[in-house]
Amino acid sequence: MAVVNDFRDLVTWQKAMELVPLVYQQAKKLPRDEVHGLSAQIRRAAVSIPANIAEGHSRRHTKEFLQHLSIARGSSAELLTLLEIAVRLGLLQPEEIRLLQQRIIEIRRLTAGLMARLRVDGARVAS
């Protein structure tokens, strides 16, 4: 695996950053009484994905990077769940979140692939 000197060069991070404004657009559709509830949780989960990728890449050891990638994957699962909750509560329509779901699943695959490469190669992604 090639050494990546800047987290912004990671496709996983780039895709996660593209997801954030899309999630915020959907979160704005939630009722005002959800601003501090479900809407805030959805936004935090979305932001957590690229933030953890960036933070983990900036750590000194592969083990720490893997831990942060695992957290990012957890946040992506949380985001999928929160969006599904919004649909089940009738706050969002399934077709409104379909694209988000596809993008989140893609980010989860990319993150899992990066984790697998780090484990196999034992490589260190430079910070």
Phi, psi and omega per residue, in radians:
M1 nan 2.379 3.128
A2 -1.235 2.562 3.100
V3 -1.319 2.274 3.103
V4 -1.849 2.039 -3.043
N5 -1.458 -0.353 -3.096
D6 -2.343 2.277 -3.110
F7 -1.005 -0.463 -3.135
R8 -1.180 -0.251 3.086
D9 -1.456 -0.191 -3.139
L10 -1.329 2.165 -3.140
V11 -1.033 -0.644 3.131
T12 -1.026 -0.806 3.121
W13 -1.126 -0.773 -3.128
Q14 -1.033 -0.797 -3.141
K15 -1.140 -0.694 3.124
A16 -1.136 -0.658 3.105
M17 -1.170 -0.659 3.093
E18 -1.130 -0.521 -3.114
L19 -1.233 -0.632 -3.008
V20 -0.953 -0.931 -3.134
P21 -1.119 -0.531 3.093
L22 -1.148 -0.698 3.110
V23 -1.164 -0.748 3.123
Y24 -1.049 -0.665 3.104
Q25 -1.056 -0.736 3.132
Q26 -1.241 -0.682 -3.137
A27 -1.077 -0.547 3.111
K28 -1.129 -0.390 -3.126
K29 -1.359 -0.241 -3.126
L30 -1.272 2.676 3.141
P31 -1.037 2.663 -3.103
R32 -1.036 -0.534 -3.138
D33 -1.255 -0.089 3.074
E34 -1.764 0.046 -3.097
V35 -0.997 -0.706 -3.124
H36 -1.708 0.042 -3.137
G37 -1.936 -1.939 -3.051
L38 -1.043 -0.722 -3.140
S39 -1.047 -0.790 3.137
A40 -1.127 -0.704 3.125
Q41 -1.123 -0.716 3.129
I42 -1.085 -0.819 -3.132
R43 -1.108 -0.762 -3.141
R44 -1.085 -0.741 3.141
A45 -1.099 -0.728 3.138
A46 -1.116 -0.772 -3.126
V47 -1.180 -0.576 -3.109
S48 -1.100 -0.512 -3.078
I49 -1.117 -1.066 3.139
P50 -1.193 -0.527 -3.141
A51 -1.101 -0.735 3.133
N52 -1.253 -0.594 3.073
I53 -1.095 -0.813 -3.136
A54 -1.118 -0.817 -3.122
E55 -1.097 -0.779 -3.134
G56 -1.098 -0.714 3.123
H57 -1.095 -0.548 -3.087
S58 -1.428 -0.104 3.082
R59 -1.338 2.877 -3.032
R60 -1.458 -0.343 -3.008
H61 -2.186 2.556 3.124
T62 -1.000 -0.689 -3.130
K63 -1.019 -0.724 3.120
E64 -1.192 -0.693 3.098
F65 -1.061 -0.796 3.116
L66 -1.041 -0.701 3.128
Q67 -1.086 -0.769 3.136
H68 -1.216 -0.607 3.049
L69 -1.124 -0.657 3.084
S70 -1.110 -0.711 3.090
I71 -1.120 -0.728 3.109
A72 -1.061 -0.727 3.100
R73 -1.128 -0.683 3.078
G74 -1.082 -0.729 3.109
S75 -1.129 -0.597 3.113
S76 -1.200 -0.657 3.072
A77 -1.166 -0.699 3.086
E78 -1.054 -0.779 -3.136
L79 -1.083 -0.779 3.078
L80 -1.003 -0.744 -3.125
T81 -1.151 -0.790 -3.131
L82 -1.109 -0.686 3.090
L83 -1.137 -0.705 3.092
E84 -1.120 -0.669 3.080
I85 -1.068 -0.774 3.130
A86 -1.041 -0.667 3.095
V87 -1.182 -0.824 -3.097
R88 -1.120 -0.476 3.082
L89 -1.477 -0.048 3.138
G90 1.352 0.309 -3.114
L91 -1.535 -0.474 3.057
L92 -2.322 2.698 3.108
Q93 -1.646 2.549 -3.126
P94 -0.930 -0.705 -3.119
E95 -1.197 -0.381 3.120
E96 -1.268 -0.484 -3.075
I97 -1.859 -0.047 -3.086
R98 -0.968 -0.829 3.126
L99 -1.090 -0.715 3.102
L100 -1.071 -0.788 3.127
Q101 -1.020 -0.774 3.130
Q102 -1.080 -0.752 -3.139
R103 -1.168 -0.690 3.122
I104 -1.125 -0.754 3.112
I105 -1.080 -0.708 3.086
E106 -1.082 -0.758 3.123
I107 -1.113 -0.696 3.106
R108 -1.081 -0.717 3.114
R109 -1.142 -0.789 3.133
L110 -1.082 -0.734 3.132
T111 -1.128 -0.769 3.109
A112 -1.084 -0.704 3.110
G113 -1.113 -0.747 3.103
L114 -1.098 -0.739 3.111
M115 -1.077 -0.766 -3.134
A116 -1.091 -0.750 3.125
R117 -1.112 -0.706 3.124
L118 -1.122 -0.683 -3.138
R119 -1.202 -0.759 -3.082
V120 -1.242 -0.870 -3.079
D121 -1.280 -0.462 -3.012
G122 1.110 0.277 -3.076
A123 -1.281 2.717 3.055
R124 -1.930 2.170 3.061
V125 -1.457 2.022 -3.040
A126 -1.059 2.553 3.063
S127 -1.998 nan nan
